[in-house]
Amino acid sequence: MRWAALGALLPTRRDLLVVELGCGLGAFGARLASTYARYAGVEPDAASAAVARERVAPWAGLVVPSVADLPAGEAGLLCAFEVLEHLPDDAGELRRWCRLAAPGALVVLSVPAEPRRFGPWDEKVGHLRRYSRETVAELFRAAGVEPVRVVHYGYPFGYALEAARNAVARRHADEVRGVPVNRRTESSGRQRQARSAAMGALRAGVSRPFLAWQGRHPDRGPGIVALGRVTGDA
């Protein structure tokens, strides 16, 4: 469901360098690498990066451990999917990422929505916060990004999925008690992303019947997708 929502925001222009921050296992990275001229993913977790590197290799995609390994001012599209909620200084980090952007580059991101729903699953996977549409727009502006579109996704199926995840997290609460947030964050991409194209296709098939509902309710759902344009005014 997230990819369907993101797909409506991604640019149709294909001759771009795409940089994905926190690419995890490369589930979205493979789709981006197959669509755009050049792809570079940033993933500090070595185990996840190894999987991502294999998945983007057919399109000569690159996966590096740090934004410092990439040139400034060249990316036409910056992506960060379920990343900012893990970072203590989300606005500062987004501002630093934007140094990679060419003038007028686009930023597409996804984050968990509705702060009042912060729960056991958020704790388990190292989330520090959830967002509203207003706080996402404020985050963009603080980083020198003009908000273009900020909408919810995941209605109604995402709420049921979230309830199931919270139930699992409650049963396994002892496993993460005392584990530092950064350690929980490192494993979160491996827990949430599909490990293969076949698994990704299965997930897409299960969620397809709910896409029409999602499109009719852009103000509801446990996730947010957002599009912005880099202005450099931060």
C-alpha positions as CSV (number, residue, x, y, z in Angstrom):
1,M,0.0,0.0,0.0
2,R,2.9,2.3,0.7
3,W,4.4,1.8,-2.7
4,A,1.1,2.6,-4.4
5,A,0.9,5.8,-2.5
6,L,4.5,6.7,-3.2
7,G,4.1,5.9,-6.9
8,A,1.7,8.8,-7.2
9,L,4.4,11.2,-6.0
10,L,7.4,10.0,-7.8
11,P,8.5,12.0,-10.8
12,T,7.9,10.8,-14.4
13,R,11.3,12.1,-15.5
14,R,13.7,9.1,-15.7
15,D,17.1,10.6,-16.3
16,L,17.7,11.3,-12.6
17,L,20.2,10.2,-9.9
18,V,18.0,8.8,-7.1
19,V,19.5,8.7,-3.6
20,E,17.5,6.6,-1.1
21,L,18.5,7.2,2.6
22,G,18.2,4.1,4.8
23,C,17.5,1.7,1.9
24,G,17.3,-1.4,4.2
25,L,17.1,-4.6,2.3
26,G,16.6,-2.8,-1.0
27,A,12.9,-3.7,-1.6
28,F,12.1,-0.2,-2.8
29,G,15.6,0.3,-4.0
30,A,15.2,-2.3,-6.7
31,R,12.1,-0.6,-8.0
32,L,13.8,2.8,-8.0
33,A,16.9,1.4,-9.7
34,S,14.9,-0.2,-12.4
35,T,13.0,3.0,-13.1
36,Y,15.6,5.8,-13.0
37,A,18.9,6.3,-14.7
38,R,21.1,6.0,-11.6
39,Y,20.4,4.8,-8.1
40,A,22.4,5.1,-4.9
41,G,21.3,3.7,-1.6
42,V,22.6,4.6,1.9
43,E,22.5,1.8,4.5
44,P,24.7,1.7,7.6
45,D,23.6,-1.8,8.6
46,A,26.1,-4.1,6.9
47,A,23.8,-7.1,6.8
48,S,20.9,-5.2,5.2
49,A,23.3,-3.4,2.8
50,A,24.6,-6.7,1.5
51,V,21.1,-7.8,0.5
52,A,20.3,-4.4,-1.0
53,R,23.5,-4.4,-3.0
54,E,22.5,-7.7,-4.7
55,R,19.0,-6.4,-5.4
56,V,20.1,-3.2,-7.2
57,A,23.1,-4.7,-9.0
58,P,21.2,-5.6,-12.2
59,W,20.7,-1.9,-12.8
60,A,24.3,-0.9,-11.7
61,G,22.9,0.5,-8.5
62,L,25.2,1.5,-5.7
63,V,24.8,1.0,-1.9
64,V,27.1,2.9,0.5
65,P,27.3,3.1,4.3
66,S,27.2,6.9,4.6
67,V,26.0,10.1,2.8
68,A,29.6,11.2,3.0
69,D,30.3,8.6,0.3
70,L,28.1,10.4,-2.2
71,P,28.8,13.7,-4.1
72,A,27.0,16.8,-3.1
73,G,24.6,18.7,-5.4
74,E,23.9,15.9,-7.9
75,A,20.7,14.0,-6.8
76,G,17.5,14.9,-8.7
77,L,15.4,12.8,-6.2
78,L,16.0,12.1,-2.5
79,C,13.9,9.3,-0.9
80,A,13.6,8.2,2.7
81,F,11.0,5.6,3.6
82,E,10.3,5.0,7.3
83,V,13.6,6.5,8.4
84,L,13.1,10.0,9.9
85,E,11.1,8.6,12.8
86,H,14.2,6.8,14.1
87,L,16.5,9.9,14.2
88,P,16.9,12.2,17.2
89,D,17.4,15.3,15.0
90,D,15.1,14.6,12.1
91,A,15.1,18.1,10.7
92,G,18.9,18.4,11.0
93,E,19.4,15.1,9.3
94,L,17.0,16.0,6.4
95,R,18.9,19.3,6.0
96,R,22.2,17.4,5.7
97,W,20.7,15.0,3.2
98,C,19.5,17.9,1.1
99,R,23.2,18.9,0.4
100,L,23.2,15.9,-1.9
101,A,20.4,17.5,-4.0
102,A,20.7,19.3,-7.3
103,P,18.9,22.7,-7.5
104,G,15.1,22.1,-7.6
105,A,15.4,18.4,-6.6
106,L,12.4,16.5,-5.3
107,V,12.2,14.8,-1.9
108,V,9.8,11.9,-1.3
109,L,9.4,10.3,2.1
110,S,7.2,8.2,4.2
111,V,6.7,8.2,8.0
112,P,4.3,6.7,10.5
113,A,1.3,9.0,11.2
114,E,-1.0,10.0,14.0
115,P,1.2,10.6,17.2
116,R,-1.6,9.5,19.5
117,R,-1.2,6.0,18.0
118,F,2.4,5.6,19.2
119,G,2.5,2.1,20.7
120,P,4.4,-1.1,21.4
121,W,5.4,-1.8,17.8
122,D,6.9,1.7,17.6
123,E,8.9,1.0,20.7
124,K,10.0,-2.4,19.3
125,V,11.4,-1.1,16.1
126,G,13.1,2.0,17.5
127,H,10.7,4.8,16.6
128,L,11.1,8.0,18.5
129,R,7.9,9.7,17.2
130,R,5.0,9.7,14.8
131,Y,4.0,12.6,12.6
132,S,1.0,14.6,11.5
133,R,0.6,16.3,8.1
134,E,1.4,19.6,9.8
135,T,4.6,18.4,11.5
136,V,5.8,16.9,8.2
137,A,5.2,20.2,6.4
138,E,7.1,22.0,9.2
139,L,9.9,19.4,9.0
140,F,10.2,20.1,5.3
141,R,10.4,23.9,5.7
142,A,13.0,23.6,8.5
143,A,15.2,21.7,6.0
144,G,14.7,24.1,3.1
145,V,12.1,22.0,1.3
146,E,8.9,23.4,0.0
147,P,6.0,21.0,0.8
148,V,4.1,20.0,-2.4
149,R,1.8,17.2,-1.2
150,V,1.4,15.5,2.2
151,V,-1.2,12.8,2.5
152,H,-2.1,9.8,4.6
153,Y,-2.1,6.2,3.3
154,G,-3.0,2.8,4.6
155,Y,-6.7,3.2,5.3
156,P,-8.3,0.9,6.4
157,F,-6.1,-2.2,6.1
158,G,-3.1,-0.4,7.7
159,Y,-4.9,0.0,11.0
160,A,-5.6,-3.8,11.3
161,L,-2.0,-4.5,10.4
162,E,-0.8,-2.1,13.0
163,A,-3.0,-3.7,15.7
164,A,-1.6,-7.1,14.8
165,R,2.0,-5.7,15.1
166,N,1.2,-4.1,18.4
167,A,-0.1,-7.4,19.7
168,V,3.1,-9.2,18.6
169,A,5.3,-6.5,20.2
170,R,3.4,-6.8,23.5
171,R,4.1,-10.5,23.6
172,H,7.8,-10.0,22.9
173,A,8.3,-6.8,25.0
174,D,10.9,-8.5,27.2
175,E,13.1,-9.1,24.2
176,V,13.7,-5.4,23.6
177,R,13.6,-4.1,27.1
178,G,16.9,-2.5,27.8
179,V,18.0,-2.7,24.2
180,P,19.3,0.7,23.0
181,V,17.1,2.5,20.4
182,N,19.9,2.4,17.8
183,R,20.1,-1.4,18.0
184,R,16.4,-1.7,17.5
185,T,16.6,0.7,14.6
186,E,19.3,-1.4,12.9
187,S,17.1,-4.4,12.7
188,S,13.9,-2.6,11.8
189,G,14.5,-2.6,8.1
190,R,15.1,-6.4,8.1
191,Q,11.8,-6.9,10.0
192,R,9.5,-4.7,7.8
193,Q,10.9,-5.1,4.2
194,A,10.2,-8.0,2.0
195,R,13.3,-10.2,1.7
196,S,12.6,-11.2,-2.0
197,A,10.7,-10.0,-5.0
198,A,8.3,-12.9,-4.6
199,M,7.4,-11.9,-1.1
200,G,6.9,-8.3,-2.2
201,A,4.6,-9.5,-4.9
202,L,2.6,-11.5,-2.4
203,R,2.2,-8.5,-0.1
204,A,1.1,-6.3,-3.1
205,G,-1.5,-8.9,-4.0
206,V,-2.9,-9.0,-0.5
207,S,-3.2,-5.2,-0.2
208,R,-4.5,-4.5,-3.8
209,P,-8.2,-4.8,-2.8
210,F,-7.7,-2.0,-0.3
211,L,-6.1,0.6,-2.7
212,A,-9.4,2.1,-3.8
213,W,-10.3,2.8,-0.2
214,Q,-6.9,4.4,0.3
215,G,-7.3,6.7,-2.6
216,R,-10.6,8.0,-1.4
217,H,-9.3,8.8,2.1
218,P,-6.1,10.9,1.8
219,D,-6.7,12.3,5.3
220,R,-6.8,8.9,7.0
221,G,-4.4,6.0,7.6
222,P,-1.5,5.1,9.9
223,G,1.2,6.3,7.5
224,I,2.1,9.6,5.6
225,V,3.7,10.0,2.3
226,A,5.1,13.4,1.3
227,L,6.5,15.2,-1.7
228,G,8.6,18.4,-1.5
229,R,11.0,20.4,-3.6
230,V,14.4,21.6,-2.4
231,T,14.6,25.4,-2.2
232,G,17.9,25.7,-0.2
233,D,16.3,28.3,2.1
234,A,17.1,26.5,5.4
